[in-house]
């Protein structure tokens, strides 16, 4: 493999890594501060039991994602 081929492959991998990091950030994007404030103050009504279960599943899912995440280091 030539040096030029290696450089090309590194460039491709860096691009792919960057795309993956953007996607990971988009999927794990935290709620805005204002939204959290309203939730803590109790605005927006009380969630139903099914909604509470959905929120619990989302929280546990995001916790699992953080535990299983890989530092791509790009």
Biopython code that builds the backbone (N, CA, C, O; Angstrom):
import numpy as np
from Bio.PDB.StructureBuilder import StructureBuilder

atoms = [
    (1, "UNK", "N", (0.846, -1.164, 0.000)),
    (1, "UNK", "CA", (0.000, 0.000, 0.000)),
    (1, "UNK", "C", (0.903, 1.243, 0.000)),
    (1, "UNK", "O", (1.824, 1.350, 0.809)),
    (2, "UNK", "N", (0.634, 2.146, -0.889)),
    (2, "UNK", "CA", (1.471, 3.342, -0.989)),
    (2, "UNK", "C", (1.071, 4.390, 0.047)),
    (2, "UNK", "O", (-0.012, 4.330, 0.629)),
    (3, "UNK", "N", (1.962, 5.342, 0.261)),
    (3, "UNK", "CA", (1.708, 6.417, 1.213)),
    (3, "UNK", "C", (0.468, 7.207, 0.801)),
    (3, "UNK", "O", (-0.333, 7.598, 1.650)),
    (4, "UNK", "N", (0.312, 7.437, -0.489)),
    (4, "UNK", "CA", (-0.853, 8.188, -0.989)),
    (4, "UNK", "C", (-2.156, 7.429, -0.707)),
    (4, "UNK", "O", (-3.161, 8.042, -0.346)),
    (5, "UNK", "N", (-2.145, 6.118, -0.867)),
    (5, "UNK", "CA", (-3.327, 5.307, -0.573)),
    (5, "UNK", "C", (-3.664, 5.351, 0.917)),
    (5, "UNK", "O", (-4.833, 5.407, 1.299)),
    (6, "UNK", "N", (-2.634, 5.323, 1.744)),
    (6, "UNK", "CA", (-2.842, 5.401, 3.194)),
    (6, "UNK", "C", (-3.428, 6.762, 3.565)),
    (6, "UNK", "O", (-4.353, 6.841, 4.374)),
    (7, "UNK", "N", (-2.895, 7.829, 2.980)),
    (7, "UNK", "CA", (-3.428, 9.172, 3.247)),
    (7, "UNK", "C", (-4.899, 9.271, 2.836)),
    (7, "UNK", "O", (-5.717, 9.848, 3.552)),
    (8, "UNK", "N", (-5.216, 8.708, 1.692)),
    (8, "UNK", "CA", (-6.601, 8.728, 1.209)),
    (8, "UNK", "C", (-7.512, 7.975, 2.170)),
    (8, "UNK", "O", (-8.605, 8.438, 2.496)),
    (9, "UNK", "N", (-7.053, 6.816, 2.619)),
    (9, "UNK", "CA", (-7.863, 6.004, 3.547)),
    (9, "UNK", "C", (-8.040, 6.727, 4.882)),
    (9, "UNK", "O", (-9.131, 6.709, 5.451)),
    (10, "UNK", "N", (-6.988, 7.357, 5.385)),
    (10, "UNK", "CA", (-7.074, 8.115, 6.634)),
    (10, "UNK", "C", (-8.083, 9.249, 6.483)),
    (10, "UNK", "O", (-8.886, 9.500, 7.381)),
    (11, "UNK", "N", (-8.036, 9.928, 5.347)),
    (11, "UNK", "CA", (-8.980, 11.011, 5.085)),
    (11, "UNK", "C", (-10.422, 10.498, 5.079)),
    (11, "UNK", "O", (-11.315, 11.132, 5.642)),
    (12, "UNK", "N", (-10.642, 9.352, 4.442)),
    (12, "UNK", "CA", (-11.977, 8.749, 4.417)),
    (12, "UNK", "C", (-12.446, 8.383, 5.830)),
    (12, "UNK", "O", (-13.599, 8.621, 6.190)),
    (13, "UNK", "N", (-11.549, 7.809, 6.616)),
    (13, "UNK", "CA", (-11.898, 7.416, 7.977)),
    (13, "UNK", "C", (-12.181, 8.632, 8.854)),
    (13, "UNK", "O", (-13.089, 8.594, 9.685)),
    (14, "UNK", "N", (-11.420, 9.701, 8.680)),
    (14, "UNK", "CA", (-11.672, 10.924, 9.442)),
    (14, "UNK", "C", (-13.038, 11.502, 9.102)),
    (14, "UNK", "O", (-13.761, 11.964, 9.984)),
    (15, "UNK", "N", (-13.385, 11.476, 7.833)),
    (15, "UNK", "CA", (-14.693, 11.973, 7.402)),
    (15, "UNK", "C", (-15.817, 11.121, 7.996)),
    (15, "UNK", "O", (-16.818, 11.645, 8.483)),
    (16, "UNK", "N", (-15.636, 9.816, 7.947)),
    (16, "UNK", "CA", (-16.631, 8.905, 8.505)),
    (16, "UNK", "C", (-16.766, 9.098, 10.014)),
    (16, "UNK", "O", (-17.873, 9.086, 10.551)),
    (17, "UNK", "N", (-15.648, 9.273, 10.683)),
    (17, "UNK", "CA", (-15.653, 9.495, 12.127)),
    (17, "UNK", "C", (-16.395, 10.786, 12.465)),
    (17, "UNK", "O", (-17.191, 10.825, 13.404)),
    (18, "UNK", "N", (-16.134, 11.827, 11.705)),
    (18, "UNK", "CA", (-16.798, 13.101, 11.919)),
    (18, "UNK", "C", (-18.309, 12.965, 11.749)),
    (18, "UNK", "O", (-19.080, 13.497, 12.548)),
    (19, "UNK", "N", (-18.724, 12.256, 10.712)),
    (19, "UNK", "CA", (-20.158, 12.033, 10.478)),
    (19, "UNK", "C", (-20.785, 11.258, 11.626)),
    (19, "UNK", "O", (-21.892, 11.573, 12.062)),
    (20, "UNK", "N", (-20.083, 10.249, 12.114)),
    (20, "UNK", "CA", (-20.591, 9.445, 13.223)),
    (20, "UNK", "C", (-20.702, 10.282, 14.491)),
    (20, "UNK", "O", (-21.678, 10.159, 15.231)),
    (21, "UNK", "N", (-19.710, 11.129, 14.748)),
    (21, "UNK", "CA", (-19.763, 11.990, 15.936)),
    (21, "UNK", "C", (-20.943, 12.947, 15.864)),
    (21, "UNK", "O", (-21.614, 13.175, 16.870)),
    (22, "UNK", "N", (-21.205, 13.512, 14.683)),
    (22, "UNK", "CA", (-22.343, 14.418, 14.521)),
    (22, "UNK", "C", (-23.652, 13.676, 14.769)),
    (22, "UNK", "O", (-24.551, 14.208, 15.420)),
    (23, "UNK", "N", (-23.764, 12.461, 14.259)),
    (23, "UNK", "CA", (-24.969, 11.676, 14.457)),
    (23, "UNK", "C", (-25.151, 11.312, 15.932)),
    (23, "UNK", "O", (-26.264, 11.385, 16.454)),
    (24, "UNK", "N", (-24.082, 10.926, 16.593)),
    (24, "UNK", "CA", (-24.149, 10.600, 18.019)),
    (24, "UNK", "C", (-24.574, 11.829, 18.808)),
    (24, "UNK", "O", (-25.409, 11.734, 19.707)),
    (25, "UNK", "N", (-24.004, 12.980, 18.475)),
    (25, "UNK", "CA", (-24.374, 14.216, 19.165)),
    (25, "UNK", "C", (-25.838, 14.548, 18.921)),
    (25, "UNK", "O", (-26.542, 14.958, 19.844)),
    (26, "UNK", "N", (-26.301, 14.376, 17.691)),
    (26, "UNK", "CA", (-27.688, 14.676, 17.352)),
    (26, "UNK", "C", (-28.636, 13.759, 18.121)),
    (26, "UNK", "O", (-29.661, 14.217, 18.627)),
    (27, "UNK", "N", (-28.309, 12.479, 18.215)),
    (27, "UNK", "CA", (-29.168, 11.530, 18.912)),
    (27, "UNK", "C", (-29.165, 11.752, 20.419)),
    (27, "UNK", "O", (-30.184, 11.550, 21.080)),
    (28, "UNK", "N", (-28.041, 12.160, 20.958)),
    (28, "UNK", "CA", (-27.927, 12.341, 22.395)),
    (28, "UNK", "C", (-28.042, 13.783, 22.826)),
    (28, "UNK", "O", (-27.651, 14.132, 23.940)),
    (29, "UNK", "N", (-28.580, 14.634, 21.952)),
    (29, "UNK", "CA", (-28.667, 16.059, 22.242)),
    (29, "UNK", "C", (-29.529, 16.277, 23.490)),
    (29, "UNK", "O", (-30.687, 15.863, 23.538)),
    (30, "UNK", "N", (-28.950, 16.927, 24.486)),
    (30, "UNK", "CA", (-29.698, 17.143, 25.723)),
    (30, "UNK", "C", (-30.816, 18.164, 25.533)),
    (30, "UNK", "O", (-30.769, 18.999, 24.630)),
    (31, "UNK", "N", (-31.819, 18.079, 26.400)),
    (31, "UNK", "CA", (-32.902, 19.047, 26.367)),
    (31, "UNK", "C", (-32.363, 20.426, 26.706)),
    (31, "UNK", "O", (-31.339, 20.562, 27.376)),
    (32, "UNK", "N", (-33.051, 21.422, 26.243)),
    (32, "UNK", "CA", (-32.662, 22.788, 26.547)),
    (32, "UNK", "C", (-32.892, 23.120, 28.006)),
    (32, "UNK", "O", (-33.724, 22.497, 28.666)),
    (33, "UNK", "N", (-32.166, 24.089, 28.509)),
    (33, "UNK", "CA", (-32.264, 24.492, 29.910)),
    (33, "UNK", "C", (-33.676, 24.975, 30.244)),
    (33, "UNK", "O", (-34.198, 24.682, 31.320)),
    (34, "UNK", "N", (-34.285, 25.712, 29.326)),
    (34, "UNK", "CA", (-35.626, 26.233, 29.576)),
    (34, "UNK", "C", (-36.631, 25.093, 29.705)),
    (34, "UNK", "O", (-37.511, 25.135, 30.565)),
    (35, "UNK", "N", (-36.507, 24.087, 28.867)),
    (35, "UNK", "CA", (-37.396, 22.934, 28.926)),
    (35, "UNK", "C", (-37.259, 22.202, 30.263)),
    (35, "UNK", "O", (-38.255, 21.808, 30.869)),
    (36, "UNK", "N", (-36.010, 22.023, 30.716)),
    (36, "UNK", "CA", (-35.782, 21.362, 32.014)),
    (36, "UNK", "C", (-36.363, 22.185, 33.155)),
    (36, "UNK", "O", (-36.930, 21.634, 34.099)),
    (37, "UNK", "N", (-36.220, 23.509, 33.066)),
    (37, "UNK", "CA", (-36.748, 24.392, 34.103)),
    (37, "UNK", "C", (-38.258, 24.253, 34.194)),
    (37, "UNK", "O", (-38.801, 24.095, 35.287)),
    (38, "UNK", "N", (-38.951, 24.310, 33.041)),
    (38, "UNK", "CA", (-40.402, 24.161, 33.040)),
    (38, "UNK", "C", (-40.819, 22.812, 33.602)),
    (38, "UNK", "O", (-41.805, 22.716, 34.333)),
    (39, "UNK", "N", (-40.076, 21.780, 33.266)),
    (39, "UNK", "CA", (-40.403, 20.448, 33.759)),
    (39, "UNK", "C", (-40.250, 20.398, 35.279)),
    (39, "UNK", "O", (-41.099, 19.836, 35.970)),
    (40, "UNK", "N", (-39.173, 20.981, 35.798)),
    (40, "UNK", "CA", (-38.954, 20.986, 37.242)),
    (40, "UNK", "C", (-40.017, 21.795, 37.975)),
    (40, "UNK", "O", (-40.399, 21.457, 39.095)),
    (41, "UNK", "N", (-40.491, 22.858, 37.345)),
    (41, "UNK", "CA", (-41.517, 23.697, 37.955)),
    (41, "UNK", "C", (-42.905, 23.094, 37.826)),
    (41, "UNK", "O", (-43.855, 23.590, 38.432)),
    (42, "UNK", "N", (-43.032, 22.027, 37.042)),
    (42, "UNK", "CA", (-44.301, 21.331, 36.921)),
    (42, "UNK", "C", (-45.215, 21.881, 35.845)),
    (42, "UNK", "O", (-46.395, 21.532, 35.810)),
    (43, "UNK", "N", (-44.710, 22.724, 34.974)),
    (43, "UNK", "CA", (-45.535, 23.234, 33.883)),
    (43, "UNK", "C", (-45.682, 22.159, 32.817)),
    (43, "UNK", "O", (-44.810, 21.306, 32.651)),
    (44, "UNK", "N", (-46.795, 22.211, 32.100)),
    (44, "UNK", "CA", (-47.009, 21.257, 31.021)),
    (44, "UNK", "C", (-47.853, 20.072, 31.444)),
    (44, "UNK", "O", (-48.013, 19.121, 30.679)),
    (45, "UNK", "N", (-48.385, 20.115, 32.630)),
    (45, "UNK", "CA", (-49.259, 19.030, 33.075)),
    (45, "UNK", "C", (-48.493, 17.844, 33.613)),
    (45, "UNK", "O", (-47.293, 17.697, 33.386)),
    (46, "UNK", "N", (-49.202, 17.014, 34.319)),
    (46, "UNK", "CA", (-48.591, 15.822, 34.892)),
    (46, "UNK", "C", (-48.653, 14.692, 33.885)),
    (46, "UNK", "O", (-49.710, 14.436, 33.310)),
    (47, "UNK", "N", (-47.543, 14.016, 33.664)),
    (47, "UNK", "CA", (-47.550, 12.938, 32.679)),
    (47, "UNK", "C", (-48.401, 11.755, 33.138)),
    (47, "UNK", "O", (-48.451, 11.435, 34.325)),
    (48, "UNK", "N", (-49.060, 11.120, 32.191)),
    (48, "UNK", "CA", (-49.848, 9.929, 32.497)),
    (48, "UNK", "C", (-48.904, 8.784, 32.840)),
    (48, "UNK", "O", (-47.692, 8.884, 32.647)),
    (49, "UNK", "N", (-49.475, 7.691, 33.352)),
    (49, "UNK", "CA", (-48.624, 6.561, 33.736)),
    (49, "UNK", "C", (-47.911, 5.969, 32.524)),
    (49, "UNK", "O", (-46.755, 5.559, 32.632)),
    (50, "UNK", "N", (-48.583, 5.917, 31.367)),
    (50, "UNK", "CA", (-47.909, 5.386, 30.181)),
    (50, "UNK", "C", (-46.803, 6.332, 29.734)),
    (50, "UNK", "O", (-45.753, 5.897, 29.261)),
    (51, "UNK", "N", (-47.046, 7.622, 29.887)),
    (51, "UNK", "CA", (-46.021, 8.599, 29.526)),
    (51, "UNK", "C", (-44.833, 8.500, 30.489)),
    (51, "UNK", "O", (-43.679, 8.623, 30.076)),
    (52, "UNK", "N", (-45.121, 8.280, 31.760)),
    (52, "UNK", "CA", (-44.047, 8.107, 32.740)),
    (52, "UNK", "C", (-43.194, 6.894, 32.381)),
    (52, "UNK", "O", (-41.968, 6.947, 32.475)),
    (53, "UNK", "N", (-43.839, 5.799, 31.970)),
    (53, "UNK", "CA", (-43.090, 4.609, 31.565)),
    (53, "UNK", "C", (-42.213, 4.898, 30.356)),
    (53, "UNK", "O", (-41.069, 4.447, 30.292)),
    (54, "UNK", "N", (-42.747, 5.652, 29.396)),
    (54, "UNK", "CA", (-41.955, 6.021, 28.218)),
    (54, "UNK", "C", (-40.744, 6.838, 28.629)),
    (54, "UNK", "O", (-39.639, 6.609, 28.136)),
    (55, "UNK", "N", (-40.947, 7.793, 29.534)),
    (55, "UNK", "CA", (-39.843, 8.626, 29.991)),
    (55, "UNK", "C", (-38.801, 7.795, 30.723)),
    (55, "UNK", "O", (-37.602, 8.012, 30.552)),
    (56, "UNK", "N", (-39.249, 6.845, 31.538)),
    (56, "UNK", "CA", (-38.308, 5.979, 32.243)),
    (56, "UNK", "C", (-37.505, 5.138, 31.258)),
    (56, "UNK", "O", (-36.298, 4.961, 31.426)),
    (57, "UNK", "N", (-38.180, 4.617, 30.225)),
    (57, "UNK", "CA", (-37.484, 3.825, 29.214)),
    (57, "UNK", "C", (-36.469, 4.676, 28.468)),
    (57, "UNK", "O", (-35.356, 4.224, 28.197)),
    (58, "UNK", "N", (-36.846, 5.903, 28.135)),
    (58, "UNK", "CA", (-35.919, 6.793, 27.451)),
    (58, "UNK", "C", (-34.709, 7.104, 28.320)),
    (58, "UNK", "O", (-33.576, 7.118, 27.838)),
    (59, "UNK", "N", (-34.953, 7.354, 29.607)),
    (59, "UNK", "CA", (-33.843, 7.640, 30.521)),
    (59, "UNK", "C", (-32.904, 6.445, 30.619)),
    (59, "UNK", "O", (-31.685, 6.599, 30.537)),
    (60, "UNK", "N", (-33.473, 5.250, 30.795)),
    (60, "UNK", "CA", (-32.619, 4.062, 30.923)),
    (60, "UNK", "C", (-31.896, 3.786, 29.614)),
    (60, "UNK", "O", (-30.748, 3.340, 29.620)),
    (61, "UNK", "N", (-32.556, 4.045, 28.495)),
    (61, "UNK", "CA", (-31.924, 3.854, 27.188)),
    (61, "UNK", "C", (-30.757, 4.811, 27.016)),
    (61, "UNK", "O", (-29.686, 4.410, 26.559)),
    (62, "UNK", "N", (-30.954, 6.080, 27.381)),
    (62, "UNK", "CA", (-29.861, 7.041, 27.230)),
    (62, "UNK", "C", (-28.728, 6.726, 28.194)),
    (62, "UNK", "O", (-27.564, 6.951, 27.866)),
    (63, "UNK", "N", (-29.046, 6.209, 29.379)),
    (63, "UNK", "CA", (-28.004, 5.800, 30.324)),
    (63, "UNK", "C", (-27.208, 4.642, 29.743)),
    (63, "UNK", "O", (-25.981, 4.613, 29.840)),
    (64, "UNK", "N", (-27.920, 3.674, 29.131)),
    (64, "UNK", "CA", (-27.240, 2.546, 28.501)),
    (64, "UNK", "C", (-26.345, 3.020, 27.366)),
    (64, "UNK", "O", (-25.237, 2.511, 27.193)),
    (65, "UNK", "N", (-26.823, 4.005, 26.583)),
    (65, "UNK", "CA", (-26.013, 4.523, 25.482)),
    (65, "UNK", "C", (-24.735, 5.139, 26.013)),
    (65, "UNK", "O", (-23.662, 4.945, 25.441)),
    (66, "UNK", "N", (-24.846, 5.900, 27.134)),
    (66, "UNK", "CA", (-23.653, 6.533, 27.705)),
    (66, "UNK", "C", (-22.687, 5.470, 28.201)),
    (66, "UNK", "O", (-21.475, 5.618, 28.049)),
    (67, "UNK", "N", (-23.210, 4.396, 28.793)),
    (67, "UNK", "CA", (-22.345, 3.335, 29.302)),
    (67, "UNK", "C", (-21.628, 2.616, 28.161)),
    (67, "UNK", "O", (-20.463, 2.236, 28.281)),
    (68, "UNK", "N", (-22.356, 2.436, 27.044)),
    (68, "UNK", "CA", (-21.811, 1.681, 25.925)),
    (68, "UNK", "C", (-21.132, 2.547, 24.880)),
    (68, "UNK", "O", (-20.673, 2.041, 23.856)),
    (69, "UNK", "N", (-21.063, 3.854, 25.130)),
    (69, "UNK", "CA", (-20.489, 4.733, 24.115)),
    (69, "UNK", "C", (-18.979, 4.518, 23.992)),
    (69, "UNK", "O", (-18.306, 4.083, 24.926)),
    (70, "UNK", "N", (-18.495, 4.835, 22.830)),
    (70, "UNK", "CA", (-17.096, 4.677, 22.526)),
    (70, "UNK", "C", (-16.544, 6.047, 22.184)),
    (70, "UNK", "O", (-17.135, 6.772, 21.384)),
    (71, "UNK", "N", (-15.430, 6.406, 22.773)),
    (71, "UNK", "CA", (-14.766, 7.666, 22.446)),
    (71, "UNK", "C", (-14.080, 7.480, 21.108)),
    (71, "UNK", "O", (-13.102, 6.744, 20.986)),
    (72, "UNK", "N", (-14.617, 8.167, 20.101)),
    (72, "UNK", "CA", (-14.068, 8.015, 18.754)),
    (72, "UNK", "C", (-12.775, 8.793, 18.592)),
    (72, "UNK", "O", (-11.962, 8.457, 17.731)),
    (73, "UNK", "N", (-12.568, 9.825, 19.401)),
    (73, "UNK", "CA", (-11.316, 10.549, 19.430)),
    (73, "UNK", "C", (-10.868, 11.150, 18.117)),
    (73, "UNK", "O", (-9.668, 11.263, 17.866)),
    (74, "UNK", "N", (-11.807, 11.536, 17.279)),
    (74, "UNK", "CA", (-11.440, 12.121, 15.989)),
    (74, "UNK", "C", (-11.240, 13.616, 16.129)),
    (74, "UNK", "O", (-10.925, 14.292, 15.149)),
]
sb = StructureBuilder()
sb.init_structure("model")
sb.init_model(0)
sb.init_chain("A")
sb.init_seg("    ")
for serial, (resi, resn, name, xyz) in enumerate(atoms, 1):
    if name == "N":
        sb.init_residue(resn, " ", resi, " ")
    sb.init_atom(name, np.array(xyz, "f"), 0.0, 1.0, " ", f" {name:<3s}", serial, name[0])
structure = sb.get_structure()
